[in-house]
Amino acid sequence: MFIGHTRFSLYQPGSTAWHASNRFATQDEYRDYLFSAERLDPRMDIFLSMALPQLDLAARNYELRHVVSYSTLLPLPYQRQLEAAAHKYPWLVLDKVALRSPHVDPMSYAQAGMVGSYRLDDDDILPTDYFDRVTPYLTEAFTGMLVSLAAGLTAIYRDGGLYFTRRAYVPMIAIGLLSIHRKYEDGSIDSPPAAAHNYSDRAAPVILDSRKPGYIWVRHIEQDTNVRSQHLSEEQRLKNLVTFMEERPAASDKAEVSEYFPVLQDRIHSGLEPGETLQVLVSDPTIVPPEGLPVEVDPIHGEVELIAKVRPDPAAVRRNVLLSLELRDQDENPVGPERADELRELGLSYSPRAGYYKYLRTEPGRFDTRLTFTLPDGVTLTGATARRWHRPETRVRIDELVLTSRA
């Protein structure tokens, strides 16, 4: 049996469990922030149209009770939406909490036997195979331990969709962190010791499983972790969030999303805008071989942005690696030197050996190279090859190569 728990915008002034609880001068300011439409609408959409349908698919072969604790002060339209969800999903249990009253103990719904409990914030999402993957650990031998699905995806919620999808690896992340209990017929329970999720391994053994994506960590500008940035404009808060997230590896595997997060396959995007297409050309650290490192590109045209994360050998020099671009015209013929003057104005150089190319930064150390150019009408990018250039004997590693296009 599995027991889940979501604390849906509980009004708890002074609580140390929430970033927002201690950030306002008065309780009225805190309450106005907590129950504002700007804050609640994204959460309600994520929770009702993404997280719960995913859980419903995951729970089809399992006994599940998922408790949602929410405040009696939650505006009535949102309470009605939670009530409708509880009517739709028989495994969903509502727990209306009055001010200064504790929420229900979710384990009170557990039957005798082995029980797995997990926490799910109202803006986080689990894969449809979540229970399949953690069930093997629900045995007496693992009682008192925890299971962390450390690998996952993270994306920015905007206008009903998830954008700028990246890969995340966070051992003991709170999303779906499973505690393994044994409940006896007399009601007593053997459980892991209580501890903050990121200190779980200090209190009990933690089983780490990162073989498949185990969550989607949704980010948005109205998250409580951003409460100190409320004075900034939406544009600046989004920019700060993008800057934080772009340090993580990009993700563009549609088959992976379709398999583990089918509810979201039409709502999750690799780019930051609806018209963007993102391709991960190199996703794992790869040494550029002497003969070059070719990568396939789904044909694109229009505005192109390419980001390369390069780690050269200490002996590397400037322009030690270039990226040759395979360009074709509207008749699918290779674009040759006849258009060199036109493409040079876009920052693309031409040589008979390399064709059209751009240099990557290769001074000693680790560098990101960001290249942006707009292909002329009738010109399509269909491939690329990273080549060692000046001092070709030098070892150079590409950690990531990501291509974004905007038609």
C-alpha positions in Angstrom: 0.0 0.0 0.0 1.1 3.6 -0.7 0.3 6.7 1.2 0.9 10.1 -0.4 0.6 13.6 1.1 0.3 17.1 -0.4 0.1 20.2 1.7 -1.9 22.5 -0.6 -1.1 26.1 0.4 -1.7 25.5 4.1 -2.0 28.8 6.0 0.6 28.3 8.8 2.0 31.7 9.9 5.5 31.3 11.5 6.0 27.7 10.2 9.6 26.9 9.4 8.4 24.4 6.8 7.6 27.2 4.3 9.7 29.9 2.7 6.8 32.3 2.7 5.7 31.8 6.3 8.2 34.2 7.8 8.7 36.7 4.9 5.9 39.1 5.5 5.4 41.9 8.1 1.9 40.8 9.0 -0.3 37.7 8.8 -2.7 39.6 6.5 0.1 40.2 4.0 1.1 36.6 4.2 -2.5 35.4 3.7 -3.0 37.7 0.8 0.1 36.4 -0.9 -0.6 32.7 -0.1 -4.2 32.8 -1.6 -3.6 35.2 -4.5 -4.8 34.1 -7.9 -1.3 34.7 -9.3 0.1 32.1 -6.9 -2.7 29.6 -6.8 -3.8 29.4 -10.4 -0.5 27.8 -11.7 -0.5 25.3 -8.8 -4.1 24.3 -9.3 -3.5 23.7 -13.0 -0.3 21.7 -12.4 -1.9 19.7 -9.6 -5.2 18.9 -11.2 -4.4 18.6 -14.9 -0.8 17.1 -14.6 0.1 15.6 -11.2 -3.1 13.9 -10.4 -3.8 12.3 -13.8 -0.2 11.0 -13.8 -0.8 9.5 -10.3 -4.0 7.9 -11.5 -2.2 6.1 -14.3 0.6 5.0 -11.8 -1.9 3.7 -9.2 -4.0 1.4 -11.4 -2.5 -1.8 -9.9 -1.9 -0.5 -6.4 -3.7 0.4 -3.2 -3.3 4.2 -2.8 -4.5 6.9 -0.5 -3.2 10.4 -1.3 -4.1 12.9 1.3 -4.4 16.6 0.4 -4.3 18.9 3.4 -5.6 22.4 2.7 -6.7 25.4 4.8 -10.3 26.3 5.6 -9.3 29.8 4.5 -8.5 28.6 1.0 -10.9 30.6 -1.3 -14.0 28.7 -2.1 -13.5 28.3 -5.9 -10.2 26.5 -5.2 -11.8 24.3 -2.5 -14.5 23.4 -5.0 -11.9 22.3 -7.6 -10.2 20.0 -5.0 -13.6 18.6 -4.1 -14.3 17.8 -7.7 -10.9 16.1 -8.0 -11.7 13.9 -4.9 -15.0 12.9 -6.6 -13.1 12.0 -9.8 -10.3 10.0 -8.1 -11.5 7.6 -5.4 -7.9 7.3 -3.9 -7.8 11.1 -3.2 -8.6 12.1 0.4 -9.3 15.7 1.4 -8.1 17.0 4.8 -9.5 20.5 5.5 -7.3 22.1 8.2 -8.4 24.9 10.5 -5.9 27.6 11.7 -3.6 26.3 14.4 -4.9 22.8 14.0 -2.6 19.9 12.8 -3.2 18.2 9.5 -4.3 14.6 9.6 -1.6 11.9 10.0 -1.6 10.3 6.5 -0.4 7.0 8.0 -3.7 6.7 9.8 -5.1 5.6 6.4 -2.6 2.8 6.1 -3.6 -0.9 6.5 -1.4 -3.4 8.4 1.5 -4.6 6.3 4.3 -3.0 4.3 3.5 0.7 3.5 5.4 3.2 1.3 4.7 6.9 2.1 5.8 9.8 -0.1 5.4 13.6 -0.2 4.3 15.5 -3.3 4.2 19.3 -3.4 1.3 20.8 -5.3 3.5 21.7 -8.3 5.5 18.5 -8.7 4.9 15.5 -10.9 5.7 11.7 -10.6 6.1 9.3 -13.6 3.5 6.7 -14.4 5.9 3.9 -13.3 6.6 5.4 -9.9 4.9 2.7 -7.9 6.3 -0.1 -10.1 9.8 1.1 -9.4 9.6 1.4 -5.7 7.5 -1.6 -5.0 10.5 -4.1 -4.9 11.8 -2.2 -1.9 8.6 -2.6 0.1 9.8 -5.7 2.1 10.5 -6.3 5.7 14.3 -6.2 5.1 14.1 -2.6 4.0 11.8 -1.4 6.9 13.0 2.0 8.2 14.8 2.9 5.0 14.0 5.4 2.2 14.1 5.3 -1.6 15.2 8.3 -3.6 14.6 8.4 -7.4 17.4 11.0 -7.9 17.3 11.6 -11.6 14.5 13.5 -13.2 13.4 16.5 -15.3 12.9 20.1 -14.4 10.9 22.6 -16.5 9.4 26.1 -16.3 5.6 26.4 -16.1 4.3 29.2 -18.3 0.8 29.7 -19.8 -0.4 26.2 -19.2 2.7 24.5 -20.6 6.1 23.3 -19.3 9.1 24.8 -21.1 12.9 24.8 -21.1 13.1 21.2 -20.0 16.4 20.2 -18.4 17.8 17.1 -16.7 18.1 17.1 -12.9 20.1 14.9 -10.6 19.3 15.6 -7.0 19.8 12.7 -4.5 17.2 12.8 -1.7 15.1 15.4 -3.5 11.7 15.7 -1.7 9.7 14.8 -4.8 8.5 11.2 -4.3 11.1 10.4 -1.6 9.7 7.2 -0.3 9.7 6.1 3.4 9.3 2.4 4.0 7.1 1.5 7.0 5.8 -1.7 8.5 2.4 -1.3 10.2 1.2 -3.9 12.7 -2.3 -5.1 13.5 -2.3 -3.2 16.8 -1.7 0.1 14.9 2.0 0.5 15.9 4.4 1.4 13.1 8.1 0.9 12.4 9.2 3.9 10.4 12.4 5.7 9.3 13.5 8.4 11.8 12.2 11.9 11.0 14.6 14.1 9.2 14.7 16.9 6.6 14.6 15.2 3.1 18.1 16.5 2.2 19.5 15.0 5.4 17.7 11.6 5.1 20.9 9.6 4.8 22.1 11.0 8.2 19.1 9.4 9.8 18.5 6.2 7.9 19.9 4.2 4.9 18.7 5.6 1.6 18.4 3.5 -1.5 19.4 5.6 -4.6 17.9 4.7 -8.0 18.8 7.0 -10.9 18.3 4.7 -13.9 15.2 6.4 -15.2 13.5 9.9 -14.7 11.7 9.8 -11.4 10.0 13.2 -11.3 9.4 16.5 -13.0 10.5 19.3 -10.8 8.3 22.2 -12.0 9.6 25.7 -11.6 7.6 29.0 -12.0 8.1 32.6 -11.1 5.4 32.5 -8.3 7.1 29.7 -6.4 7.6 30.3 -2.7 11.4 29.9 -3.1 11.2 33.1 -5.2 9.2 35.1 -2.6 12.2 37.4 -1.9 12.1 38.3 -5.6 8.5 39.5 -5.7 9.6 43.1 -6.1 11.2 42.2 -9.5 9.3 42.3 -12.8 7.9 39.0 -14.2 10.5 39.4 -17.1 13.4 39.7 -14.6 12.2 36.8 -12.5 11.9 34.6 -15.5 15.3 35.6 -16.7 16.8 34.7 -13.3 15.1 31.4 -13.4 16.4 30.6 -16.9 19.9 31.6 -15.8 19.6 29.2 -12.9 18.3 26.3 -15.0 20.5 26.6 -18.0 23.4 25.2 -15.9 21.6 21.9 -16.0 21.9 19.6 -19.1 19.2 20.2 -21.7 16.6 17.5 -22.4 14.8 16.9 -25.7 13.9 13.2 -25.6 10.2 13.1 -26.7 10.1 9.3 -26.4 11.2 9.5 -22.8 8.4 12.0 -22.0 5.9 9.9 -23.8 6.8 6.8 -21.9 7.0 8.2 -18.4 4.9 11.3 -18.5 2.2 10.6 -21.2 -0.2 13.1 -19.7 2.3 15.9 -20.5 3.5 14.8 -24.0 1.6 17.7 -25.7 2.4 20.2 -22.9 6.1 19.9 -22.3 8.6 21.6 -24.6 12.3 21.6 -24.9 12.5 25.3 -25.8 11.6 28.4 -23.8 8.9 29.7 -26.2 6.2 27.8 -28.1 7.9 28.3 -31.4 11.3 27.0 -30.3 12.7 23.6 -31.2 15.6 22.3 -29.1 17.9 19.4 -30.1 20.6 17.9 -27.9 23.3 16.9 -30.3 25.8 15.8 -27.6 24.5 14.9 -24.2 27.4 13.1 -22.5 31.1 14.1 -22.3 32.7 13.1 -25.6 36.3 13.4 -26.8 36.6 14.9 -30.2 38.4 12.2 -32.3 41.1 13.1 -34.8 38.7 12.4 -37.7 36.1 14.7 -36.2 32.8 14.3 -34.3 29.8 14.4 -36.6 26.3 15.0 -35.3 22.9 14.6 -37.0 20.5 17.6 -37.0 16.8 17.4 -37.7 16.7 19.9 -40.6 16.1 23.4 -39.4 16.0 26.9 -40.8 15.5 30.5 -39.6 17.1 31.7 -36.3 19.6 29.3 -34.9 21.3 29.4 -31.4 24.0 26.8 -30.6 25.5 26.3 -27.1 28.6 24.2 -26.7 30.2 23.3 -23.4 33.8 22.5 -24.1 36.6 21.3 -21.8 39.9 21.5 -23.6 43.3 20.0 -22.6 45.6 22.5 -20.7 47.7 22.5 -23.9 44.8 23.8 -26.0 45.1 27.1 -27.9 42.5 29.5 -29.2 40.5 28.1 -32.2 41.6 24.6 -31.4 38.1 23.3 -32.4 35.7 24.5 -35.0 32.2 23.4 -35.9 31.6 22.7 -39.5 28.0 23.2 -40.6 26.2 21.2 -43.2 24.1 23.7 -45.1 21.7 22.8 -48.0 19.7 24.9 -50.4 16.0 24.5 -51.2 16.9 21.7 -53.7 18.8 19.9 -51.0 22.1 20.5 -52.7 25.2 21.5 -50.5 25.6 25.3 -50.2 29.1 26.0 -51.6 31.4 29.0 -51.7 29.1 30.9 -54.1 27.2 32.2 -51.0 30.2 32.9 -48.8 29.9 36.7 -48.9 26.2 36.5 -47.9 26.9 34.0 -45.1 30.0 35.9 -43.9 27.7 38.8 -42.9 26.0 36.4 -40.5 29.3 35.4 -38.9 29.8 32.2 -40.8 33.3 31.7 -42.3 34.1 29.4 -45.3 37.1 27.3 -46.2 37.4 24.5 -48.8 38.5 22.0 -46.0 35.9 22.8 -43.4 33.0 24.3 -45.4 31.0 26.9 -43.4 32.1 26.9 -39.8 32.3 28.7 -36.5 35.1 28.4 -33.9 34.4 27.1 -30.4 36.2 28.6 -27.4 39.1 26.4 -26.5 41.4 28.3 -24.2 42.6 26.2 -21.3 39.8 25.6 -18.8 36.1 25.0 -19.4 34.1 27.3 -21.6 30.6 27.8 -23.0 30.3 29.0 -26.5 27.0 30.6 -27.6 26.6 31.1 -31.3 23.5 32.9 -32.8 22.8 33.5 -36.5 19.8 33.5 -38.8 20.0 31.4 -42.0 18.9 33.0 -45.2 15.7 32.0 -46.9 16.1 28.7 -48.7 19.1 27.6 -46.6 18.7 24.6 -44.2 21.0 23.3 -41.5 21.1 19.5 -41.7 24.2 18.4 -39.8 27.5 19.5 -38.1 30.9 18.2 -37.3 33.2 19.3 -34.5 36.8 19.2 -35.7 40.2 19.7 -34.1 41.8 22.6 -35.9 44.9 24.6 -34.8 47.1 22.1 -32.9 45.0 19.1 -33.9 46.9 16.7 -31.6 45.4 18.4 -28.6 42.7 16.5 -26.6 39.4 18.3 -26.4 36.2 17.2 -24.8 32.7 18.4 -25.5 30.4 17.9 -22.6 27.2 19.2 -24.3 26.1 20.5 -27.6 22.6 22.0 -27.9 20.9 23.5 -30.9 17.8 25.7 -30.6 15.9 27.0 -33.6 13.2 29.6 -34.0 11.3 29.4 -37.3 
